[in-house]
């Protein structure tokens, strides 16, 4: 059974940093693109970033470029999202997702990030 | 505003059919496959339709997808109260090098 478990969310002040983790199991982690998708309270889905199987290819939504970075450790079946210079508008539930072609097959339950003073 | 457009809401009585449109452009829907996601209240999204018209295992055939040029449509037949949810379309955008979602459509069963 595929499982994606996010962790690392919490309350952080504007300008602060946070590192999210995603622990994957139930599939060959090193074979798949992985993504982060976020959802602000009461709002729709927003794709944030993705990373290719060996970690050499990455893409980001414009609003986080230069502030967020994505990485993975295939031997630990884990993906990470390093978030710096956080803003109030980054407040959201962040979902870890596994891709299958041009679609997002599996989703974690999400971790809440709140940026507030 | 979203790169993909969807109606904010649709509604119908139990047993009826609803359709949800998703309009994009030549750089997203026109060039790549479309997916649909269902988000039940308080839960994580779930893949409903992929590659325009394919259903993952466990998704009933009451759900269907289609595409024409730069638009896609999700159809739900035999509407049930358990179908009340937000539905999002999504596609890769070649110009943005980003995955884009529609704003979501809330389905209400009357």
Interface residues (C-beta under 8 A of the other chain):
Chain A: X35 X37 X44 X45 X46 X47 X50 X59 X60 X61 X62 X95 X100 X101 X102 X103 X104 X105 X106 X107 X108 X109 X110
Chain B: X2 X32 X33 X35 X37 X39 X44 X45 X46 X47 X50 X51 X56 X86 X88 X90 X91 X92 X96 X97 X98 X99 X100 X101 X102 X103 X104
